[in-house]
Amino acid sequence: MNLKRLVSKDTIDNLSRLNGRLSTPYFSNHRNLSTIVAPLLPYICSPKSHYYNLLQNPRIPSPRLSFIRYIHSNRETKLISSSVDLGTDMEEEEDESINEFLSRFVWIMRKKMVEAYPDCDKQTIDSMLVILVEKVVSEMEKGGLQHMRGSAVGTPSQDFSEDLWKTVWEVSNSVLDDMEKARKKEKMKGFLQSEEVKVMTRFAGEVGIRGDLLKELRFKWAREKMEEREFYEDLERMRKEAQAQEKEEAEGKDGTVMDEEGVGMDNKPKVVTLPKRHGKIKYKIYGLDLSDSKWTEVADKIHESEEVLWPQEPKPISGKCKLATEKILSLKEEEDPSPLLAEWKELIQPSRIDWITLLDRLQEKNTQLYLKVSELVLSEKSFQTSIRDYSKLIEAHAKENRLEDADRILKKMNENGIQPDLLTAAVLVHMYSKAGDLNRAKEAFESLRSHGFQPNMKVYNSMIMAYVHDGQPKLGETLIREMETRDIKPSREIYIALLRSYARRGDVSGAGRIATTMQFAGFQPTLETCTLLVEAYGLAGDPDQARTNFDYMLKLGHKPDDSCTASMIAAYEKKNLLDKALSLLLQLEKDGFEPGPATYTVLVDWLGKLQLIDEAEQLLGKISEQGEVPPFKLQVSLCDMYARAGVEKKALQALGVLESREEEMEPGDFERIINGLIAGGFVKDAVRVHGRMEGRGYTASEQLKVALMASEAFSRKRPTPR
């Protein structure tokens, strides 16, 4: 819409040459008009303004001065002045609404006028706005602010076009809508902080509602309270209006009634009595007879339930009760709190809120004592123990990895006939998974399903990690598929954990499935995923596929790190392709790659198996030059290398390091060391290490047992070389 056609050209010319010919009634001391023009005062009263010159014109009648005084008076002046009729509070509120309406209206219309008339100066725009505001005021005088809603009902002046008048009404309606939204928003803030809404929100939080759902419920309850308040306010307003109307009608009469002949008669009030009632009063609402005695019992039960749900205040503590409370709070962890609790209970006769207050103070001061007292309080009848009290204690013990304490609370819970809910089952699955107890984790997971609960993301993650730690990634993968059918997107960490588990086992098919699934889920290949695929193919003895994934990683723009390069060199080691490994290292070094401890460890192990002792020791020195401590697995390689080479001192030195940390050794490490000792002729040491292996609960392979028996028989005939 082109606003340049909204005001006639003659009007613009007249406004530009305004010289005091404005009509005097415009400057009359009118309350509504002065209120409207208030937003324009900075422009009207400026010495540079054209209207300022008009106000100084002696030909303008004097009522303009009272108008200016009224404009510049603030609210305090209005309250003090006795010459101005302030009206009622309702009128003042209406004035504030009109002020806000006109401020918003002038702000929007000014932008539209400036856009439509970029060539007009500010003084002309202000003059045009004054004319528009004057017309809007005249329309509001007909019916207030609400009169400005809907379609344009007023008749514009001859200077206003239909488009301009339509724009004025559209802006007025948008301003009224914004004011109404702002009013409701401010009113909504008060109801959000009301006590009733807070109570319902706390209760919802206690029963397990969290996040966006709790926020949505809180706004819903606040909106219902606001609508209820507005409903009763409307009823009260209607009642007052009816009373005022009746009062006006009563005041309009002179208190007499004319008879048929026109003679006045005294209007005496008639005495009206109700007929005598027989029988009981019956209350029926929607056909339901509420006069029945059974509804009394229902009301009592509702009252009892409200006493449980409604927040209560703890009893005031003083005298002996205060001393007993201080003694409980000052207890040490190893002391038994039962006697003091019994004394405190006898003195105060506590309810649930009193117990909770005491536990909260204990939790702030001493967490361990809080857990001990909370467990004792569970058996107190006055505590009114709920399932949430058990689950909170189980969760607290689970976070500290105290499985025995958590199991004890769970046993008490089952003995009292309380079945675990979703929160408790989720805590148990996470706790057992973290502790590596797969059977208990599966039991808690199936218990959760048997009670009709659907596992959430956290429960699925915990159960999958339990399978991964137990070396059963395929079972964890089935849970991934189940999550996908329920539109639950697994996290990247879960995919990586499964991929790593498959890679460490050399399961190429499983690792490939997880990598493909990750891409379909939107996770692009990274250096970590490519490294795990290289490791998987290397352990499977397929260096060609490992190199294919390695080259694909380079194509994606990922620079190989020490771990990835070590995995690729280990893949070549499986097939003893030393030339390809050295060629790869030379190529990477040209691109700026520097081998690290992981790569050197693989090379030392490889050279040790080839009995290239000098070369292996040279690489071992490079690890020390980098300031890194040789990995523990490297000691296994050194012990095997020196033992097979017959270097007794260095072999026994490496063996001593391994024996001091034998809890870190795996069955494969034991067998390699024993085979190396047998090959080097250190039979007694091999037998000793075999005994340590059996002490750890590992069983030697049949091949190793045969080698030990043969070496022992041979050593009886020939002494072990030293």
Contacts in CASP RR format, 6 or more apart in sequence:
PFRMAT RR
TARGET T0000
AUTHOR 0000-0000-0000
METHOD contacts of the structure
MODEL  1
MNLKRLVSKDTIDNLSRLNGRLSTPYFSNHRNLSTIVAPLLPYICSPKSH
YYNLLQNPRIPSPRLSFIRYIHSNRETKLISSSVDLGTDMEEEEDESINE
FLSRFVWIMRKKMVEAYPDCDKQTIDSMLVILVEKVVSEMEKGGLQHMRG
SAVGTPSQDFSEDLWKTVWEVSNSVLDDMEKARKKEKMKGFLQSEEVKVM
TRFAGEVGIRGDLLKELRFKWAREKMEEREFYEDLERMRKEAQAQEKEEA
EGKDGTVMDEEGVGMDNKPKVVTLPKRHGKIKYKIYGLDLSDSKWTEVAD
KIHESEEVLWPQEPKPISGKCKLATEKILSLKEEEDPSPLLAEWKELIQP
SRIDWITLLDRLQEKNTQLYLKVSELVLSEKSFQTSIRDYSKLIEAHAKE
NRLEDADRILKKMNENGIQPDLLTAAVLVHMYSKAGDLNRAKEAFESLRS
HGFQPNMKVYNSMIMAYVHDGQPKLGETLIREMETRDIKPSREIYIALLR
SYARRGDVSGAGRIATTMQFAGFQPTLETCTLLVEAYGLAGDPDQARTNF
DYMLKLGHKPDDSCTASMIAAYEKKNLLDKALSLLLQLEKDGFEPGPATY
TVLVDWLGKLQLIDEAEQLLGKISEQGEVPPFKLQVSLCDMYARAGVEKK
ALQALGVLESREEEMEPGDFERIINGLIAGGFVKDAVRVHGRMEGRGYTA
SEQLKVALMASEAFSRKRPTPR
1 163 0 8 1.000
1 167 0 8 1.000
2 116 0 8 1.000
3 112 0 8 1.000
3 113 0 8 1.000
3 115 0 8 1.000
3 116 0 8 1.000
3 117 0 8 1.000
3 163 0 8 1.000
3 164 0 8 1.000
3 167 0 8 1.000
4 116 0 8 1.000
4 117 0 8 1.000
5 161 0 8 1.000
5 163 0 8 1.000
6 116 0 8 1.000
6 160 0 8 1.000
6 161 0 8 1.000
6 163 0 8 1.000
6 164 0 8 1.000
6 167 0 8 1.000
7 128 0 8 1.000
7 159 0 8 1.000
7 160 0 8 1.000
7 161 0 8 1.000
7 164 0 8 1.000
8 159 0 8 1.000
8 161 0 8 1.000
10 159 0 8 1.000
11 128 0 8 1.000
11 131 0 8 1.000
11 159 0 8 1.000
12 117 0 8 1.000
12 120 0 8 1.000
12 124 0 8 1.000
12 128 0 8 1.000
15 124 0 8 1.000
15 127 0 8 1.000
15 128 0 8 1.000
15 131 0 8 1.000
16 120 0 8 1.000
16 124 0 8 1.000
18 50 0 8 1.000
18 54 0 8 1.000
18 127 0 8 1.000
20 53 0 8 1.000
20 54 0 8 1.000
20 57 0 8 1.000
20 59 0 8 1.000
20 60 0 8 1.000
22 54 0 8 1.000
24 60 0 8 1.000
24 61 0 8 1.000
24 63 0 8 1.000
24 64 0 8 1.000
26 33 0 8 1.000
26 134 0 8 1.000
27 60 0 8 1.000
27 61 0 8 1.000
27 63 0 8 1.000
27 64 0 8 1.000
27 67 0 8 1.000
28 63 0 8 1.000
28 67 0 8 1.000
29 63 0 8 1.000
29 66 0 8 1.000
29 67 0 8 1.000
29 70 0 8 1.000
30 67 0 8 1.000
30 137 0 8 1.000
31 70 0 8 1.000
31 95 0 8 1.000
32 98 0 8 1.000
32 137 0 8 1.000
32 140 0 8 1.000
32 141 0 8 1.000
33 67 0 8 1.000
33 134 0 8 1.000
33 137 0 8 1.000
34 67 0 8 1.000
34 70 0 8 1.000
34 71 0 8 1.000
35 95 0 8 1.000
35 98 0 8 1.000
35 99 0 8 1.000
35 102 0 8 1.000
36 98 0 8 1.000
36 102 0 8 1.000
36 133 0 8 1.000
36 134 0 8 1.000
36 136 0 8 1.000
36 137 0 8 1.000
37 44 0 8 1.000
37 71 0 8 1.000
37 130 0 8 1.000
37 133 0 8 1.000
38 71 0 8 1.000
38 99 0 8 1.000
38 102 0 8 1.000
39 99 0 8 1.000
39 102 0 8 1.000
39 103 0 8 1.000
39 106 0 8 1.000
39 107 0 8 1.000
40 106 0 8 1.000
40 126 0 8 1.000
40 129 0 8 1.000
40 130 0 8 1.000
40 133 0 8 1.000
41 71 0 8 1.000
41 72 0 8 1.000
43 49 0 8 1.000
43 51 0 8 1.000
43 122 0 8 1.000
43 123 0 8 1.000
43 126 0 8 1.000
44 51 0 8 1.000
44 52 0 8 1.000
44 55 0 8 1.000
44 126 0 8 1.000
44 130 0 8 1.000
45 51 0 8 1.000
45 52 0 8 1.000
45 55 0 8 1.000
45 68 0 8 1.000
45 71 0 8 1.000
45 72 0 8 1.000
46 52 0 8 1.000
48 123 0 8 1.000
49 123 0 8 1.000
49 126 0 8 1.000
50 123 0 8 1.000
50 127 0 8 1.000
51 126 0 8 1.000
51 127 0 8 1.000
51 130 0 8 1.000
54 60 0 8 1.000
55 64 0 8 1.000
55 68 0 8 1.000
70 84 0 8 1.000
73 81 0 8 1.000
73 84 0 8 1.000
78 84 0 8 1.000
78 86 0 8 1.000
79 86 0 8 1.000
86 92 0 8 1.000
94 144 0 8 1.000
94 145 0 8 1.000
97 145 0 8 1.000
97 179 0 8 1.000
98 140 0 8 1.000
98 145 0 8 1.000
100 179 0 8 1.000
101 145 0 8 1.000
101 148 0 8 1.000
101 172 0 8 1.000
101 175 0 8 1.000
101 176 0 8 1.000
101 179 0 8 1.000
102 133 0 8 1.000
102 136 0 8 1.000
104 175 0 8 1.000
104 178 0 8 1.000
104 179 0 8 1.000
105 133 0 8 1.000
105 136 0 8 1.000
105 171 0 8 1.000
105 172 0 8 1.000
105 175 0 8 1.000
106 129 0 8 1.000
106 133 0 8 1.000
108 171 0 8 1.000
108 174 0 8 1.000
108 175 0 8 1.000
109 129 0 8 1.000
109 132 0 8 1.000
109 168 0 8 1.000
109 171 0 8 1.000
110 125 0 8 1.000
110 129 0 8 1.000
112 167 0 8 1.000
112 171 0 8 1.000
113 120 0 8 1.000
113 125 0 8 1.000
113 128 0 8 1.000
113 129 0 8 1.000
114 125 0 8 1.000
117 124 0 8 1.000
117 125 0 8 1.000
117 128 0 8 1.000
120 128 0 8 1.000
131 159 0 8 1.000
132 168 0 8 1.000
135 156 0 8 1.000
135 157 0 8 1.000
135 160 0 8 1.000
135 168 0 8 1.000
136 148 0 8 1.000
136 168 0 8 1.000
136 172 0 8 1.000
139 147 0 8 1.000
139 148 0 8 1.000
139 153 0 8 1.000
139 154 0 8 1.000
140 147 0 8 1.000
140 148 0 8 1.000
142 154 0 8 1.000
145 176 0 8 1.000
146 176 0 8 1.000
147 153 0 8 1.000
148 169 0 8 1.000
148 172 0 8 1.000
148 173 0 8 1.000
148 176 0 8 1.000
149 172 0 8 1.000
149 173 0 8 1.000
149 176 0 8 1.000
150 169 0 8 1.000
150 173 0 8 1.000
151 169 0 8 1.000
152 165 0 8 1.000
152 166 0 8 1.000
152 168 0 8 1.000
152 169 0 8 1.000
154 165 0 8 1.000
156 162 0 8 1.000
156 164 0 8 1.000
156 165 0 8 1.000
160 168 0 8 1.000
184 226 0 8 1.000
187 226 0 8 1.000
188 219 0 8 1.000
188 222 0 8 1.000
188 223 0 8 1.000
188 226 0 8 1.000
190 222 0 8 1.000
191 197 0 8 1.000
191 222 0 8 1.000
191 223 0 8 1.000
191 225 0 8 1.000
191 226 0 8 1.000
191 229 0 8 1.000
192 218 0 8 1.000
192 219 0 8 1.000
192 222 0 8 1.000
194 222 0 8 1.000
194 225 0 8 1.000
196 221 0 8 1.000
196 225 0 8 1.000
197 218 0 8 1.000
197 221 0 8 1.000
197 222 0 8 1.000
197 225 0 8 1.000
199 309 0 8 1.000
199 310 0 8 1.000
199 311 0 8 1.000
200 217 0 8 1.000
200 218 0 8 1.000
200 221 0 8 1.000
201 214 0 8 1.000
201 217 0 8 1.000
201 218 0 8 1.000
201 221 0 8 1.000
202 311 0 8 1.000
203 309 0 8 1.000
204 214 0 8 1.000
204 217 0 8 1.000
204 218 0 8 1.000
205 214 0 8 1.000
206 388 0 8 1.000
207 388 0 8 1.000
208 423 0 8 1.000
209 217 0 8 1.000
253 267 0 8 1.000
255 267 0 8 1.000
256 264 0 8 1.000
256 265 0 8 1.000
256 266 0 8 1.000
256 267 0 8 1.000
257 264 0 8 1.000
257 265 0 8 1.000
257 267 0 8 1.000
258 264 0 8 1.000
258 265 0 8 1.000
259 265 0 8 1.000
280 291 0 8 1.000
281 291 0 8 1.000
282 289 0 8 1.000
282 291 0 8 1.000
283 289 0 8 1.000
283 290 0 8 1.000
283 291 0 8 1.000
284 290 0 8 1.000
308 384 0 8 1.000
311 353 0 8 1.000
312 351 0 8 1.000
312 353 0 8 1.000
313 353 0 8 1.000
314 353 0 8 1.000
314 354 0 8 1.000
314 356 0 8 1.000
314 357 0 8 1.000
315 348 0 8 1.000
315 350 0 8 1.000
315 351 0 8 1.000
315 354 0 8 1.000
317 325 0 8 1.000
317 348 0 8 1.000
320 347 0 8 1.000
321 344 0 8 1.000
321 347 0 8 1.000
321 348 0 8 1.000
324 340 0 8 1.000
324 343 0 8 1.000
324 344 0 8 1.000
324 347 0 8 1.000
324 348 0 8 1.000
325 344 0 8 1.000
325 358 0 8 1.000
325 361 0 8 1.000
327 340 0 8 1.000
328 337 0 8 1.000
328 340 0 8 1.000
328 341 0 8 1.000
328 344 0 8 1.000
328 358 0 8 1.000
328 362 0 8 1.000
328 373 0 8 1.000
329 361 0 8 1.000
329 362 0 8 1.000
329 365 0 8 1.000
329 366 0 8 1.000
331 337 0 8 1.000
331 340 0 8 1.000
331 366 0 8 1.000
331 369 0 8 1.000
332 369 0 8 1.000
333 366 0 8 1.000
333 368 0 8 1.000
333 369 0 8 1.000
333 372 0 8 1.000
337 369 0 8 1.000
337 372 0 8 1.000
337 373 0 8 1.000
337 376 0 8 1.000
338 376 0 8 1.000
341 373 0 8 1.000
341 376 0 8 1.000
341 377 0 8 1.000
344 350 0 8 1.000
344 358 0 8 1.000
345 380 0 8 1.000
345 382 0 8 1.000
348 354 0 8 1.000
349 382 0 8 1.000
350 358 0 8 1.000
350 382 0 8 1.000
351 382 0 8 1.000
352 382 0 8 1.000
352 383 0 8 1.000
352 384 0 8 1.000
355 377 0 8 1.000
355 380 0 8 1.000
355 382 0 8 1.000
355 383 0 8 1.000
358 373 0 8 1.000
359 370 0 8 1.000
359 373 0 8 1.000
359 374 0 8 1.000
359 377 0 8 1.000
362 369 0 8 1.000
362 370 0 8 1.000
362 373 0 8 1.000
363 370 0 8 1.000
371 393 0 8 1.000
371 396 0 8 1.000
371 397 0 8 1.000
371 405 0 8 1.000
374 389 0 8 1.000
374 393 0 8 1.000
375 393 0 8 1.000
375 408 0 8 1.000
375 409 0 8 1.000
377 383 0 8 1.000
377 385 0 8 1.000
378 385 0 8 1.000
378 389 0 8 1.000
378 390 0 8 1.000
378 393 0 8 1.000
378 409 0 8 1.000
378 412 0 8 1.000
379 385 0 8 1.000
383 389 0 8 1.000
385 416 0 8 1.000
387 413 0 8 1.000
387 418 0 8 1.000
387 420 0 8 1.000
387 421 0 8 1.000
387 424 0 8 1.000
388 423 0 8 1.000
390 409 0 8 1.000
390 410 0 8 1.000
390 412 0 8 1.000
390 413 0 8 1.000
390 418 0 8 1.000
390 424 0 8 1.000
391 420 0 8 1.000
391 421 0 8 1.000
391 423 0 8 1.000
391 424 0 8 1.000
391 427 0 8 1.000
393 409 0 8 1.000
394 406 0 8 1.000
394 409 0 8 1.000
394 410 0 8 1.000
394 413 0 8 1.000
394 424 0 8 1.000
394 427 0 8 1.000
394 428 0 8 1.000
394 431 0 8 1.000
395 423 0 8 1.000
395 427 0 8 1.000
397 403 0 8 1.000
397 405 0 8 1.000
397 406 0 8 1.000
397 409 0 8 1.000
398 406 0 8 1.000
398 427 0 8 1.000
398 428 0 8 1.000
398 430 0 8 1.000
398 431 0 8 1.000
398 434 0 8 1.000
401 431 0 8 1.000
401 434 0 8 1.000
401 435 0 8 1.000
403 431 0 8 1.000
403 432 0 8 1.000
403 435 0 8 1.000
403 437 0 8 1.000
406 428 0 8 1.000
406 431 0 8 1.000
410 420 0 8 1.000
410 428 0 8 1.000
413 420 0 8 1.000
413 424 0 8 1.000
419 451 0 8 1.000
420 428 0 8 1.000
420 444 0 8 1.000
420 447 0 8 1.000
420 448 0 8 1.000
420 451 0 8 1.000
421 451 0 8 1.000
421 453 0 8 1.000
422 448 0 8 1.000
422 453 0 8 1.000
422 456 0 8 1.000
425 444 0 8 1.000
425 445 0 8 1.000
425 447 0 8 1.000
425 448 0 8 1.000
425 451 0 8 1.000
425 453 0 8 1.000
425 459 0 8 1.000
426 448 0 8 1.000
426 455 0 8 1.000
426 456 0 8 1.000
426 458 0 8 1.000
426 459 0 8 1.000
426 462 0 8 1.000
428 440 0 8 1.000
428 441 0 8 1.000
428 444 0 8 1.000
429 441 0 8 1.000
429 444 0 8 1.000
429 445 0 8 1.000
429 448 0 8 1.000
429 459 0 8 1.000
429 462 0 8 1.000
429 463 0 8 1.000
429 466 0 8 1.000
430 458 0 8 1.000
430 459 0 8 1.000
430 462 0 8 1.000
432 438 0 8 1.000
432 440 0 8 1.000
432 441 0 8 1.000
432 444 0 8 1.000
432 466 0 8 1.000
433 441 0 8 1.000
433 462 0 8 1.000
433 463 0 8 1.000
433 465 0 8 1.000
433 466 0 8 1.000
433 469 0 8 1.000
434 462 0 8 1.000
436 466 0 8 1.000
436 469 0 8 1.000
436 470 0 8 1.000
438 466 0 8 1.000
438 467 0 8 1.000
438 469 0 8 1.000
438 470 0 8 1.000
438 472 0 8 1.000
441 462 0 8 1.000
441 463 0 8 1.000
441 466 0 8 1.000
442 463 0 8 1.000
442 466 0 8 1.000
445 455 0 8 1.000
445 459 0 8 1.000
445 463 0 8 1.000
448 455 0 8 1.000
448 459 0 8 1.000
449 455 0 8 1.000
454 486 0 8 1.000
455 463 0 8 1.000
456 488 0 8 1.000
457 483 0 8 1.000
457 488 0 8 1.000
457 491 0 8 1.000
460 479 0 8 1.000
460 482 0 8 1.000
460 483 0 8 1.000
460 488 0 8 1.000
460 490 0 8 1.000
460 494 0 8 1.000
461 490 0 8 1.000
461 491 0 8 1.000
461 493 0 8 1.000
461 494 0 8 1.000
463 476 0 8 1.000
463 479 0 8 1.000
464 476 0 8 1.000
464 479 0 8 1.000
464 480 0 8 1.000
464 490 0 8 1.000
464 494 0 8 1.000
464 497 0 8 1.000
464 498 0 8 1.000
465 494 0 8 1.000
465 497 0 8 1.000
467 473 0 8 1.000
467 475 0 8 1.000
467 476 0 8 1.000
467 479 0 8 1.000
468 476 0 8 1.000
468 497 0 8 1.000
468 498 0 8 1.000
468 500 0 8 1.000
468 501 0 8 1.000
471 501 0 8 1.000
471 505 0 8 1.000
473 498 0 8 1.000
473 501 0 8 1.000
473 502 0 8 1.000
473 505 0 8 1.000
473 507 0 8 1.000
473 510 0 8 1.000
474 510 0 8 1.000
476 498 0 8 1.000
477 498 0 8 1.000
477 510 0 8 1.000
477 513 0 8 1.000
477 514 0 8 1.000
480 490 0 8 1.000
480 494 0 8 1.000
480 495 0 8 1.000
480 498 0 8 1.000
480 517 0 8 1.000
483 489 0 8 1.000
483 490 0 8 1.000
484 490 0 8 1.000
489 521 0 8 1.000
490 521 0 8 1.000
492 518 0 8 1.000
492 523 0 8 1.000
495 514 0 8 1.000
495 517 0 8 1.000
495 518 0 8 1.000
495 521 0 8 1.000
495 523 0 8 1.000
496 528 0 8 1.000
496 529 0 8 1.000
496 532 0 8 1.000
498 514 0 8 1.000
499 511 0 8 1.000
499 514 0 8 1.000
499 515 0 8 1.000
499 518 0 8 1.000
499 529 0 8 1.000
499 532 0 8 1.000
499 533 0 8 1.000
500 532 0 8 1.000
502 510 0 8 1.000
502 511 0 8 1.000
502 512 0 8 1.000
502 514 0 8 1.000
502 536 0 8 1.000
503 511 0 8 1.000
503 532 0 8 1.000
503 533 0 8 1.000
503 535 0 8 1.000
503 536 0 8 1.000
503 539 0 8 1.000
504 535 0 8 1.000
504 539 0 8 1.000
505 539 0 8 1.000
506 535 0 8 1.000
506 536 0 8 1.000
506 538 0 8 1.000
506 539 0 8 1.000
506 540 0 8 1.000
507 536 0 8 1.000
507 540 0 8 1.000
508 536 0 8 1.000
508 537 0 8 1.000
508 540 0 8 1.000
508 542 0 8 1.000
508 545 0 8 1.000
511 532 0 8 1.000
511 533 0 8 1.000
511 536 0 8 1.000
512 533 0 8 1.000
512 536 0 8 1.000
515 525 0 8 1.000
515 529 0 8 1.000
515 533 0 8 1.000
518 525 0 8 1.000
518 529 0 8 1.000
519 525 0 8 1.000
525 552 0 8 1.000
525 553 0 8 1.000
525 556 0 8 1.000
526 558 0 8 1.000
527 553 0 8 1.000
527 558 0 8 1.000
527 559 0 8 1.000
527 560 0 8 1.000
527 561 0 8 1.000
527 564 0 8 1.000
530 549 0 8 1.000
530 550 0 8 1.000
530 552 0 8 1.000
530 553 0 8 1.000
530 556 0 8 1.000
530 558 0 8 1.000
530 564 0 8 1.000
531 553 0 8 1.000
531 560 0 8 1.000
531 561 0 8 1.000
531 563 0 8 1.000
531 564 0 8 1.000
531 567 0 8 1.000
533 546 0 8 1.000
533 549 0 8 1.000
534 546 0 8 1.000
534 549 0 8 1.000
534 550 0 8 1.000
534 553 0 8 1.000
534 564 0 8 1.000
534 567 0 8 1.000
534 568 0 8 1.000
534 571 0 8 1.000
535 546 0 8 1.000
535 567 0 8 1.000
535 570 0 8 1.000
535 571 0 8 1.000
537 543 0 8 1.000
537 545 0 8 1.000
537 546 0 8 1.000
537 549 0 8 1.000
537 571 0 8 1.000
538 546 0 8 1.000
538 567 0 8 1.000
538 570 0 8 1.000
538 571 0 8 1.000
538 574 0 8 1.000
539 570 0 8 1.000
539 571 0 8 1.000
539 574 0 8 1.000
541 571 0 8 1.000
541 574 0 8 1.000
541 575 0 8 1.000
542 571 0 8 1.000
543 571 0 8 1.000
543 572 0 8 1.000
543 574 0 8 1.000
543 575 0 8 1.000
543 577 0 8 1.000
543 580 0 8 1.000
546 567 0 8 1.000
546 568 0 8 1.000
546 571 0 8 1.000
547 568 0 8 1.000
547 571 0 8 1.000
550 560 0 8 1.000
550 564 0 8 1.000
550 568 0 8 1.000
553 560 0 8 1.000
553 564 0 8 1.000
554 560 0 8 1.000
559 591 0 8 1.000
559 593 0 8 1.000
560 568 0 8 1.000
560 588 0 8 1.000
560 593 0 8 1.000
562 595 0 8 1.000
562 596 0 8 1.000
562 597 0 8 1.000
562 598 0 8 1.000
562 599 0 8 1.000
563 598 0 8 1.000
565 584 0 8 1.000
565 585 0 8 1.000
565 588 0 8 1.000
565 593 0 8 1.000
565 595 0 8 1.000
565 598 0 8 1.000
565 599 0 8 1.000
566 598 0 8 1.000
566 599 0 8 1.000
566 601 0 8 1.000
566 602 0 8 1.000
568 581 0 8 1.000
568 584 0 8 1.000
569 581 0 8 1.000
569 584 0 8 1.000
569 585 0 8 1.000
569 599 0 8 1.000
569 602 0 8 1.000
569 603 0 8 1.000
569 606 0 8 1.000
570 602 0 8 1.000
572 578 0 8 1.000
572 580 0 8 1.000
572 581 0 8 1.000
572 584 0 8 1.000
573 581 0 8 1.000
573 602 0 8 1.000
573 605 0 8 1.000
573 606 0 8 1.000
578 606 0 8 1.000
578 610 0 8 1.000
581 603 0 8 1.000
581 606 0 8 1.000
585 595 0 8 1.000
585 599 0 8 1.000
595 603 0 8 1.000
595 622 0 8 1.000
596 623 0 8 1.000
596 626 0 8 1.000
596 628 0 8 1.000
597 623 0 8 1.000
597 626 0 8 1.000
597 628 0 8 1.000
597 630 0 8 1.000
597 631 0 8 1.000
598 631 0 8 1.000
600 619 0 8 1.000
600 620 0 8 1.000
600 622 0 8 1.000
600 623 0 8 1.000
601 623 0 8 1.000
601 630 0 8 1.000
601 631 0 8 1.000
601 633 0 8 1.000
601 634 0 8 1.000
601 637 0 8 1.000
603 616 0 8 1.000
603 619 0 8 1.000
604 616 0 8 1.000
604 619 0 8 1.000
604 620 0 8 1.000
604 623 0 8 1.000
604 634 0 8 1.000
604 637 0 8 1.000
604 638 0 8 1.000
605 633 0 8 1.000
605 634 0 8 1.000
605 637 0 8 1.000
607 613 0 8 1.000
607 615 0 8 1.000
607 616 0 8 1.000
607 619 0 8 1.000
608 616 0 8 1.000
608 637 0 8 1.000
608 640 0 8 1.000
608 641 0 8 1.000
609 637 0 8 1.000
609 640 0 8 1.000
609 641 0 8 1.000
611 641 0 8 1.000
611 644 0 8 1.000
611 645 0 8 1.000
613 641 0 8 1.000
613 642 0 8 1.000
613 645 0 8 1.000
613 647 0 8 1.000
616 641 0 8 1.000
620 630 0 8 1.000
620 634 0 8 1.000
620 638 0 8 1.000
623 630 0 8 1.000
623 634 0 8 1.000
624 630 0 8 1.000
632 661 0 8 1.000
632 664 0 8 1.000
633 669 0 8 1.000
635 654 0 8 1.000
635 657 0 8 1.000
635 658 0 8 1.000
636 658 0 8 1.000
636 665 0 8 1.000
636 669 0 8 1.000
636 672 0 8 1.000
636 673 0 8 1.000
638 650 0 8 1.000
638 654 0 8 1.000
639 651 0 8 1.000
639 654 0 8 1.000
639 655 0 8 1.000
639 658 0 8 1.000
639 673 0 8 1.000
639 676 0 8 1.000
640 672 0 8 1.000
640 673 0 8 1.000
640 675 0 8 1.000
640 676 0 8 1.000
642 650 0 8 1.000
642 651 0 8 1.000
642 654 0 8 1.000
643 651 0 8 1.000
643 655 0 8 1.000
643 673 0 8 1.000
643 676 0 8 1.000
643 677 0 8 1.000
643 679 0 8 1.000
643 680 0 8 1.000
643 681 0 8 1.000
643 682 0 8 1.000
644 676 0 8 1.000
644 679 0 8 1.000
644 680 0 8 1.000
645 651 0 8 1.000
645 680 0 8 1.000
646 680 0 8 1.000
646 681 0 8 1.000
646 721 0 8 1.000
648 682 0 8 1.000
648 722 0 8 1.000
651 677 0 8 1.000
651 682 0 8 1.000
652 685 0 8 1.000
655 673 0 8 1.000
655 677 0 8 1.000
655 685 0 8 1.000
655 689 0 8 1.000
658 665 0 8 1.000
658 669 0 8 1.000
658 673 0 8 1.000
659 689 0 8 1.000
659 692 0 8 1.000
662 692 0 8 1.000
662 696 0 8 1.000
663 696 0 8 1.000
665 696 0 8 1.000
667 693 0 8 1.000
667 698 0 8 1.000
667 699 0 8 1.000
670 689 0 8 1.000
670 690 0 8 1.000
670 692 0 8 1.000
670 693 0 8 1.000
670 696 0 8 1.000
670 698 0 8 1.000
670 700 0 8 1.000
671 693 0 8 1.000
671 700 0 8 1.000
671 701 0 8 1.000
671 704 0 8 1.000
673 689 0 8 1.000
674 686 0 8 1.000
674 689 0 8 1.000
674 690 0 8 1.000
674 693 0 8 1.000
674 700 0 8 1.000
674 704 0 8 1.000
674 707 0 8 1.000
674 708 0 8 1.000
675 704 0 8 1.000
675 707 0 8 1.000
676 682 0 8 1.000
676 686 0 8 1.000
677 683 0 8 1.000
677 685 0 8 1.000
677 686 0 8 1.000
677 689 0 8 1.000
678 686 0 8 1.000
678 707 0 8 1.000
678 708 0 8 1.000
678 711 0 8 1.000
681 711 0 8 1.000
681 715 0 8 1.000
681 720 0 8 1.000
681 721 0 8 1.000
682 720 0 8 1.000
683 711 0 8 1.000
683 712 0 8 1.000
683 714 0 8 1.000
683 715 0 8 1.000
683 720 0 8 1.000
684 715 0 8 1.000
684 720 0 8 1.000
686 708 0 8 1.000
686 711 0 8 1.000
687 708 0 8 1.000
687 712 0 8 1.000
690 700 0 8 1.000
690 704 0 8 1.000
690 708 0 8 1.000
693 700 0 8 1.000
694 700 0 8 1.000
700 708 0 8 1.000
END
